[in-house]
Amino acid sequence: MQPIKAETAQDREQLALLGLPLGEPGSGLARYGAAMYFYRAGKLDADRLEAYRICCNLDAEDPDAVARSRRPSGS
């Protein structure tokens, strides 16, 4: 999926939440909420949303790494 482009002030706010530093207390849940926002707007696919869901209670876990680990070999 293409990188998310912010079109509105709300998009920019949610993108900032997606970019919260790993390990910051509460960051996993904030990133998941932002991911759900972009999923509902059609800007994030279900596989990426699932990676954020997996990480929502694991503030130090990288959703990008989780998403990569869940891709079938050769993708």
DSSP file (Angstrom, degrees, kcal/mol; ACC not computed):
  #  RESIDUE AA STRUCTURE BP1 BP2  ACC     N-H-->O    O-->H-N    N-H-->O    O-->H-N    TCO  KAPPA ALPHA  PHI   PSI    X-CA   Y-CA   Z-CA
    1    1 A M              0   0    0      0, 0.0     3,-0.1     0, 0.0    42,-0.0   0.000 360.0 360.0 360.0 145.2    0.0    0.0    0.0
    2    2 A Q        -     0   0    0      1,-0.1     3,-0.1     3,-0.0     0, 0.0  -0.285 360.0 -85.7 -68.5 154.4    1.2    3.5   -0.8
    3    3 A P        -     0   0    0      0, 0.0     2,-0.3     0, 0.0    -1,-0.1  -0.296  53.0-100.8 -57.9 147.6    2.3    5.8    2.0
    4    4 A I        -     0   0    0     -3,-0.1     2,-0.5    11,-0.0    40,-0.0  -0.550  33.8-151.0 -74.9 131.6   -0.6    7.7    3.6
    5    5 A K        -     0   0    0     -2,-0.3     2,-0.5    -3,-0.1     7,-0.0  -0.909  13.7-129.1-105.8 128.8   -0.9   11.3    2.4
    6    6 A A        +     0   0    0     -2,-0.5     3,-0.1     1,-0.2     4,-0.0  -0.643  33.2 166.8 -78.1 123.5   -2.4   13.8    4.8
    7    7 A E        +     0   0    0     -2,-0.5     2,-0.3     1,-0.1    -1,-0.2   0.584  63.4  30.7-108.7 -18.2   -5.2   15.8    3.1
    8    8 A T  S  > S-     0   0    0      1,-0.1     4,-2.1     0, 0.0     5,-0.1  -0.833  85.6-103.3-135.0 170.5   -6.8   17.4    6.2
    9    9 A A  H  > S+     0   0    0     -2,-0.3     4,-2.2     2,-0.2     5,-0.2   0.890 123.4  53.3 -62.1 -39.1   -5.7   18.7    9.6
   10   10 A Q  H  > S+     0   0    0      1,-0.2     4,-2.6     2,-0.2    -1,-0.2   0.904 106.3  52.5 -63.5 -41.0   -7.2   15.6   11.1
   11   11 A D  H  > S+     0   0    0      1,-0.2     4,-2.6     2,-0.2    -1,-0.2   0.925 109.3  49.6 -58.5 -44.7   -5.1   13.4    8.8
   12   12 A R  H  X S+     0   0    0     -4,-2.1     4,-1.8     1,-0.2    -2,-0.2   0.895 110.7  49.8 -63.1 -40.1   -2.0   15.3    9.9
   13   13 A E  H  X S+     0   0    0     -4,-2.2     4,-1.5     2,-0.2    -1,-0.2   0.924 112.7  46.5 -63.3 -44.7   -2.9   14.8   13.5
   14   14 A Q  H  X S+     0   0    0     -4,-2.6     4,-2.2     1,-0.2    -2,-0.2   0.872 109.0  54.6 -68.1 -36.8   -3.5   11.0   13.0
   15   15 A L  H  X S+     0   0    0     -4,-2.6     4,-1.4     1,-0.2    -1,-0.2   0.885 105.3  54.3 -62.2 -37.7   -0.2   10.7   11.0
   16   16 A A  H  < S+     0   0    0     -4,-1.8    -1,-0.2     1,-0.2    -2,-0.2   0.892 107.5  50.2 -62.3 -38.7    1.6   12.2   14.0
   17   17 A L  H >< S+     0   0    0     -4,-1.5     3,-1.6     1,-0.2    -2,-0.2   0.894 106.3  54.8 -66.8 -39.5    0.0    9.6   16.2
   18   18 A L  H 3< S+     0   0    0     -4,-2.2    -1,-0.2     1,-0.3    -2,-0.2   0.817 107.8  52.7 -61.0 -28.5    1.2    6.8   13.8
   19   19 A G  T 3< S+     0   0    0     -4,-1.4    -1,-0.3    -5,-0.2    -2,-0.2   0.276  76.5 135.8 -93.4  10.9    4.7    8.2   14.2
   20   20 A L    <   -     0   0    0     -3,-1.6     3,-0.1     7,-0.2    -3,-0.1  -0.287  67.1 -94.1 -57.2 144.0    4.8    8.1   18.0
   21   21 A P    >   -     0   0    0      0, 0.0     3,-1.5     0, 0.0    -1,-0.1  -0.304  41.7-105.5 -62.3 140.5    8.2    6.7   19.2
   22   22 A L  T 3  S+     0   0    0      1,-0.2    38,-0.3    38,-0.1    37,-0.1  -0.388 104.7  27.4 -61.6 141.3    8.3    3.1   20.0
   23   23 A G  T 3  S+     0   0    0     36,-2.7    -1,-0.2     1,-0.3    37,-0.2   0.229  81.1 134.1  90.9 -14.2    8.3    2.4   23.7
   24   24 A E  S X  S-     0   0    0     -3,-1.5     3,-2.6    35,-0.4     4,-0.4  -0.544  70.7 -99.8 -68.2 128.3    6.5    5.6   24.7
   25   25 A P  T 3  S+     0   0    0      0, 0.0    -1,-0.1     0, 0.0    -3,-0.0  -0.242 106.2   8.5 -53.8 130.0    3.8    4.6   27.3
   26   26 A G  T 3> S+     0   0    0     30,-0.1     4,-1.9    -3,-0.1     5,-0.2   0.399  93.7 118.1  82.1  -1.8    0.4    4.3   25.6
   27   27 A S  H <>  +     0   0    0     -3,-2.6     4,-2.8     1,-0.2     5,-0.2   0.851  67.6  57.9 -68.9 -33.8    1.9    4.7   22.1
   28   28 A G  H  > S+     0   0    0     -4,-0.4     4,-2.1     1,-0.2    -1,-0.2   0.922 109.8  43.7 -62.3 -43.8    0.8    1.3   20.9
   29   29 A L  H  > S+     0   0    0     27,-0.3     4,-2.3     2,-0.2    -1,-0.2   0.891 113.7  51.0 -69.0 -39.7   -2.9    2.1   21.6
   30   30 A A  H  X S+     0   0    0     -4,-1.9     4,-2.1     2,-0.2    -2,-0.2   0.910 110.6  49.3 -64.0 -41.7   -2.6    5.6   20.1
   31   31 A R  H  X S+     0   0    0     -4,-2.8     4,-2.6     1,-0.2    -2,-0.2   0.903 110.2  51.3 -63.6 -40.6   -1.0    4.2   16.9
   32   32 A Y  H  X S+     0   0    0     -4,-2.1     4,-2.6     2,-0.2    -2,-0.2   0.914 108.5  51.0 -63.9 -42.2   -3.8    1.6   16.7
   33   33 A G  H  X S+     0   0    0     -4,-2.3     4,-1.9     1,-0.2    -1,-0.2   0.913 112.3  46.6 -60.3 -42.6   -6.5    4.3   17.0
   34   34 A A  H  X S+     0   0    0     -4,-2.1     4,-2.2     2,-0.2    -2,-0.2   0.894 110.5  53.1 -66.5 -39.2   -4.8    6.3   14.2
   35   35 A A  H  X S+     0   0    0     -4,-2.6     4,-2.5     1,-0.2    -2,-0.2   0.906 107.5  51.2 -62.4 -40.8   -4.5    3.2   12.1
   36   36 A M  H  X S+     0   0    0     -4,-2.6     4,-2.6     2,-0.2    -1,-0.2   0.899 106.8  55.0 -63.0 -39.8   -8.2    2.5   12.5
   37   37 A Y  H  X S+     0   0    0     -4,-1.9     4,-1.1     1,-0.2    -2,-0.2   0.940 112.6  41.9 -56.4 -48.9   -8.9    6.1   11.4
   38   38 A F  H  <>S+     0   0    0     -4,-2.2     5,-3.1     2,-0.2     6,-0.8   0.835 112.0  54.9 -72.3 -31.6   -7.0    5.6    8.2
   39   39 A Y  H ><5S+     0   0    0     -4,-2.5     3,-1.6     4,-0.2    -2,-0.2   0.937 108.3  48.5 -63.1 -46.3   -8.4    2.1    7.6
   40   40 A R  H 3<5S+     0   0    0     -4,-2.6    -1,-0.2     1,-0.3    -2,-0.2   0.775 109.7  53.3 -66.1 -25.2  -12.0    3.5    7.8
   41   41 A A  T 3<5S-     0   0    0     -4,-1.1    -1,-0.3    -5,-0.2    -2,-0.2   0.440 118.2-113.8 -87.2  -0.1  -10.9    6.3    5.4
   42   42 A G  T < 5S+     0   0    0     -3,-1.6    -3,-0.2    -4,-0.2    -2,-0.1   0.691  89.7 110.6  77.6  18.8   -9.7    3.6    2.9
   43   43 A K  S   <S+     0   0    0     -5,-3.1     2,-0.4    -6,-0.1    -4,-0.2   0.390  71.5  48.3-106.0   1.6   -6.1    4.7    3.3
   44   44 A L  S    S-     0   0    0     -6,-0.8    -2,-0.2    -5,-0.2    -1,-0.1  -0.996  79.9-129.6-142.6 134.0   -4.8    1.6    5.2
   45   45 A D     >  -     0   0    0     -2,-0.4     4,-2.3     1,-0.1     5,-0.2  -0.343  27.2-106.9 -84.2 168.0   -5.3   -2.0    4.3
   46   46 A A  H  > S+     0   0    0      1,-0.2     4,-2.3     2,-0.2     5,-0.1   0.830 116.5  56.4 -63.7 -35.5   -6.6   -4.7    6.6
   47   47 A D  H  > S+     0   0    0      2,-0.2     4,-1.6     1,-0.2    -1,-0.2   0.913 110.0  44.8 -64.5 -42.2   -3.2   -6.5    6.9
   48   48 A R  H  > S+     0   0    0      2,-0.2     4,-2.0     1,-0.2    -2,-0.2   0.908 111.3  53.4 -68.3 -41.0   -1.5   -3.3    8.1
   49   49 A L  H  X S+     0   0    0     -4,-2.3     4,-2.4     1,-0.2    -2,-0.2   0.912 106.3  53.7 -58.5 -41.9   -4.4   -2.6   10.5
   50   50 A E  H  X S+     0   0    0     -4,-2.3     4,-2.7     1,-0.2    -1,-0.2   0.884 105.0  53.9 -61.3 -38.8   -3.9   -6.1   11.9
   51   51 A A  H  X S+     0   0    0     -4,-1.6     4,-1.6     1,-0.2    -1,-0.2   0.913 110.1  46.9 -62.3 -42.1   -0.2   -5.3   12.6
   52   52 A Y  H  X S+     0   0    0     -4,-2.0     4,-0.5     2,-0.2    -2,-0.2   0.879 111.0  52.6 -66.8 -36.3   -1.2   -2.2   14.5
   53   53 A R  H >< S+     0   0    0     -4,-2.4     3,-1.2     1,-0.2     4,-0.3   0.934 107.2  51.5 -63.1 -45.4   -3.8   -4.3   16.4
   54   54 A I  H 3< S+     0   0    0     -4,-2.7     3,-0.4     1,-0.3    -1,-0.2   0.878 115.7  42.5 -57.3 -38.0   -1.3   -6.9   17.4
   55   55 A C  H >< S+     0   0    0     -4,-1.6     3,-1.8     1,-0.2    -1,-0.3   0.439  82.6 102.2 -89.2  -0.5    1.0   -4.1   18.7
   56   56 A C  T << S+     0   0    0     -3,-1.2   -27,-0.3    -4,-0.5    -1,-0.2   0.801  92.7  33.4 -61.8 -29.5   -1.7   -2.0   20.5
   57   57 A N  T 3  S+     0   0    0     -3,-0.4     2,-0.5    -4,-0.3    -1,-0.3   0.305 108.2  74.5-103.6   8.0   -0.7   -3.3   24.0
   58   58 A L    X   -     0   0    0     -3,-1.8     3,-2.1     1,-0.1    -1,-0.2  -0.751  59.6-178.2-121.1  80.8    3.0   -3.6   23.1
   59   59 A D  T 3  S+     0   0    0     -2,-0.5   -36,-2.7     1,-0.3   -35,-0.4   0.766  81.4  47.8 -55.2 -30.2    4.3   -0.1   23.1
   60   60 A A  T 3  S+     0   0    0    -38,-0.3     2,-0.3   -37,-0.2    -1,-0.3   0.529  88.2 103.7 -90.9  -5.4    7.8   -1.1   22.1
   61   61 A E  S <  S-     0   0    0     -3,-2.1   -38,-0.1    -6,-0.2    -3,-0.1  -0.607  71.2-129.2 -83.0 136.3    6.8   -3.4   19.3
   62   62 A D     >  -     0   0    0     -2,-0.3     4,-2.1     1,-0.2     3,-0.2  -0.744   9.3-157.6 -87.6 114.1    7.3   -2.1   15.7
   63   63 A P  H  > S+     0   0    0      0, 0.0     4,-2.7     0, 0.0     5,-0.2   0.833  93.9  57.6 -60.2 -31.8    4.1   -2.5   13.6
   64   64 A D  H  > S+     0   0    0      2,-0.2     4,-2.4     1,-0.2     5,-0.2   0.918 107.2  47.0 -64.5 -42.2    6.1   -2.3   10.4
   65   65 A A  H  > S+     0   0    0     -3,-0.2     4,-2.2     2,-0.2    -1,-0.2   0.892 112.5  49.9 -65.5 -39.5    8.2   -5.3   11.6
   66   66 A V  H  X S+     0   0    0     -4,-2.1     4,-1.2     2,-0.2    -2,-0.2   0.925 110.3  50.2 -64.4 -43.9    5.1   -7.2   12.5
   67   67 A A  H >X S+     0   0    0     -4,-2.7     4,-0.6     1,-0.2     3,-0.5   0.918 111.2  48.8 -61.1 -43.7    3.5   -6.5    9.1
   68   68 A R  H >< S+     0   0    0     -4,-2.4     3,-1.0     1,-0.2    -1,-0.2   0.890 108.6  53.7 -63.0 -38.7    6.7   -7.7    7.3
   69   69 A S  H 3< S+     0   0    0     -4,-2.2    -1,-0.2     1,-0.2    -2,-0.2   0.735 106.7  52.9 -69.4 -21.0    6.8  -10.9    9.4
   70   70 A R  H << S+     0   0    0     -4,-1.2    -1,-0.2    -3,-0.5    -2,-0.2   0.541  85.3 103.3 -92.5  -8.1    3.2  -11.7    8.5
   71   71 A R  S << S-     0   0    0     -3,-1.0     3,-0.1    -4,-0.6     4,-0.0  -0.503  80.8-107.2 -74.0 142.1    3.7  -11.4    4.7
   72   72 A P    >   -     0   0    0      0, 0.0     3,-1.6     0, 0.0    -1,-0.1  -0.339  48.3 -85.7 -62.2 150.6    4.0  -14.7    2.8
   73   73 A S  T 3  S+     0   0    0      1,-0.2    -3,-0.0     2,-0.1     0, 0.0  -0.292 115.0  27.7 -57.8 139.9    7.4  -15.5    1.5
   74   74 A G  T 3         0   0    0     -3,-0.1    -1,-0.2     1,-0.0    -3,-0.0   0.456 360.0 360.0  87.9   0.7    8.3  -14.0   -1.8
   75   75 A S    <         0   0    0     -3,-1.6    -2,-0.1    -4,-0.0    -1,-0.0   0.449 360.0 360.0 -92.2 360.0    6.0  -11.0   -1.4
